Every structure is written in C-alpha cells, then in structure tokens.
Amino acid sequence: MADEPRMCSRRGRRRKLNKPAPVLDAMFDDLDNNRYSAFGDFFDALRGFLNELPCLQDLQTIRATRLPSHKTQSSKAFTRSPRLDDSHWYTYHDGGATEMQFNVGMYGQRGVGQPPPYFRIGVGWAFYYSRPAAEASFRRFLSLLTQDAVILNQFSIFMSANNLGIEYYPRIYGRPGLIPTQQAAAWLRQVPDTRDWIFMGRLLRRGIDRQTLEDPDLLGEVFRSVLCGFKPIWVRVG
C-alpha cells in the first residue's frame, strides 16, 4: 500500500535517506511545562524532514489539480509552525484543515484519567473545524473500505503491520478515546455519530517506545511506513 521511498538514483547509486530529529524523553518534560521555546530547532527539523519525504513532495500539486481553489502559496507540504496547546502541539499539511490531513503531534501528561504521553504520526479529520467538508472526506474514506474488499484487506494488513491505533475525541475539549490496533477494524465499522476529531496512525508512547523515539533511523522508518502507507488512500479520499 505504501509509496516506497526511492533508494537509488538513476545511475544506480544508493541514496542516503533523510532522517528526522530524535524525540528525546526530556522533551516530554518540556511539554508538560509548556516550554515550547525548547522545540524551536526540533520544529524546523521536522518540517524539513516531512517536506523531503518522497511521498509528500507532490501533495500540493495533487491538491491544486483536484480543486484549483485548494492551491497553496508554497509547493511544499508543510510550511507553517505547529499549533501549540496546553501540554500538546500538532502540525498538519498546508490546506489540510478540512481534509484528510497528514498530521504529526505530541501529548504530554494531561492529568488524572487522561492517556499517557505519546508522539503521534498519521492522518486525521478535524470535524470541529469544518464539519461538512471533514464529514464528506471521512465518509469517502469509510466507503472506500466498505465497498472494496481488496482495499479493506490491504488496509487491515497495513494497520496491523505498523501497529496503528485510533485517537478519538467525541468533543474536542473532552477526554479522548484510544482504540488499539486489534479493535480498530471493528470500531471503524461502527464509528460513533458524535465526533469532533478522529486520528489514525502510530502512537509512540513515552517510555515504552523510547528506543524508537530517540533513534533517528527507527523513527524515520515509522514516518515513512505510516505516512507513505496512507498516501494512496489520501489520493482517493482527499
């Protein structure tokens, strides 16, 4: 399902893959204390890494071709600074607020009864921002899965192989629900009608996934596998 990264140049020489900056454990402490000034260099590096992913380099061209009014000022997928919230930041591709958006974000410790801190990589729908547009996109996504058995099977394999989960907010300022990989397919067959935000992707948890988060090679592979894996679906759903 994924758009495979091109590993060789036209002359047959192996090309070095771009690597993301590591997500260090101390960054979760900075997030808990809303020390966003500590993320400046990381945000710049993240934006550069995402724009160099082969599967995202034609994102804005596809959007402009699909609907000219969707054309952005830049040809790059990500140009804006991440949005900052309390113990949380996130970024999505330019113009993606009302679409199936490529999304990267990070949560700190949000209090008693809230999920543990994690770093997320995947796609989402912001129904709270523009419900009609987001609902139309999400319904196209669900129709794609339910009407094509081959795509549904491929998507299930993709979810399992990458250990993808679902982040769900009935109300954007309420408590989120986290649906693990094993329950994701069943949940998508009966999506709650009340929804402000739905995200699907890899949730890398503080502590448990520290080795992956702090290793640029491992983290880069997660980025490529997840985001490029969703790309063919994004092309059809928008």
N, C-alpha and C positions, 0 to 999 in steps of 0.2 A: 504493500500500500504506500510505502514511503517513496518520496523522490530521493534516490540515493545520491549522496554527495559525490561529485566528480573527483576521483582520486588521482587522475592522470592528466597531464597536459596533452596537446595534440602531438607533441614529439615523443610521447610515451614516458616522460619522466614523472615520477611520483610527486604530487603536490602536497605540501605541508598544510594540514588542516588548521584553521583558526581555532583558538582556544578561548573560553570565557575566563573572566577573573573568578577566583575561588570565592565561595561564600563561607567566610570564616565564622567559627562559633561565636566569637566576640561580637559579631555584627548583630546577633540576636539581642545581646545586652544593649547595644546602641539603639536598637529599635524599641526595646522596652522603655527606654528613657527618652525616646523621641529625639535622639541625637542625629538628625538627618544630615548635618554637615559632614559627618564621618563617611557618608555614602557618595560624596561627590565624584571621586575618581572611579568608584565602582559603577555608578550610573553611566558615566561616559564610556567605560569599557564594555558594559552590557549593550549599550546602544550600538557601538561599533561592531561587536560580535554578531548581534542579530542581523544587522544590515549586510554582513558578509556571508551569511548562510545562503548557499546557492538556491535553496527552495523558496527563499523570501525575496530574492532580488527582483523578481518580475511582479511582485504583489501589486504595486501601484499601476503598472501597465495593464494588468488584468482588470483592476477596478475601473480604470478610466475607459477601457474598451467596453466593459459591461454596461456602464452608465456614465456618459461624459461628465455629468454633474458631480460624480464622485472623484474627479481628478483632484489631486493634492498639489501643493506648490512644489514639493520635492518628489523626486523619483524614488527616494529611499523609503523603506517600510516604517522605520522608527526615527523620528527626529525630535519629538517632544520629551521634556523632562517627565519622570514618573510623577503620578499623583500621590500626595502624602496625606496620610490619615493617622489617627491615633494607633500607635504600635502596628502600623500597616502601610505599605506602599505598593503600587502596581503600575504597570505600563501596558499599553496595547498599541497595535499598529495604527498609524495615522489614518483617520477617517473611519476607524472601526467601531466607534461608539454605538452605532445602530446595527452592526453586522455581527456575524460570527467572527469574533475578534481573536487574533493571536495575542495571548496575554501571559505576562510574567509578573509575579508578585511575591510578597513576603509578609508573613504574620509573626508578630512577637507574642508574648504571653498576654492574653486579653482578660484575664480574671477567672474567678471561680466558675466552674461549669463550662468553660469555653475549651475548644480544641487546643492541643499543644501547638507550640510554634512550628511553622514549616515554611518552605520555599516552594512555590508552585510554577509549573511550566505547562502550558496547554492552550486551550481555547475557551471562550466564554460568551455568554449572551447577557447584556445589561438591559433587562426588561424595564427597569426603573427609569432608564434614561429616555427611551423612545419605545414604548410598548408595542405599537403596531408594527414597526419595522423589525424589531427584535423577534417578535412573535412569528412574523412571516418567515424570517430566516430559520428560526428553530423548527417550525413546522415542516419546512422543506427538508431539514436535516432528519427529522423523525420519519417523514415519508420515504426518504431515500433508504433508510434502514429497513422499514417495514415492507416496502414494495419490491425489494430486490434481495432475494435470499443469499445470493453470492456476496453482495456487498455487506450484508449483515454478518455473514460468517467471517469475512475478512476483517471486519471491524472488531468482532469479538476476539479474534486471534490477536489483533493489534493491541487491544486493551489489555489482554492477559499477558502478552509478551513484554509489554512495557510497564506493567503493574500500575495502570492508570485508575484513578478514582474520580469521584464527583464531589464537588463542593456546591452546596445548595442553600440559598437564602430565601425563605418564604417572604421575608421582609428584610430590606437591605440593612436596617439597623437592629435586626434581631439576632438570634443565635443561629449559626449555620449548622447544617447537617452535612456530615462527611460520609459518603457511601463508598465502601471498599470495592475493589475490583470484582470480587466474587458476587456482589449483589448489583453491580452496575447495569447489566443487561435487563434484569427483572425490573429495576427501578425505571429504566427508560421506557419500558412497556406500559408503565402506569405513572407517568410524570404528574405530580400534583398541579392542580389548576392555579393555586396561589404560588407565584414565583416572581421574585424581583431580580434574581441572579442565579445563573447556572454555569458552572465551570467544569470542564473535563480535562484531566491531564495528570501529570505526575506530581504527587505531593511528597516532597523530600523533607522529612521531619528532623528537627533538631535532635542531636544525639544519635538516634537510630541510623540516620543516613549521613552522619558526619564525614565518613570517608569519601563518599561520592561528592558531597557539597564542597569539600576542601581540595579535591583533586581536579584540576582543570581538564585533564583527559577524560575522566569518568563523567564529569558534569557536562562537558561538551558533547559526549555521546548521547546523554539523555536529551539535551536540547535538540540535537539533530534527529534522533529517533522519534521524538514526540512531535515537534513542530512540523518536520517534513512528512511525518506519517499522517498528520491531519490535512496537509496541503491539498491532496486530490479531492477530499470531501469539501474543503473550503471553496475550491474552484466550482463545484457543482451547487453549493448551497448559498454562498455569499453572505 
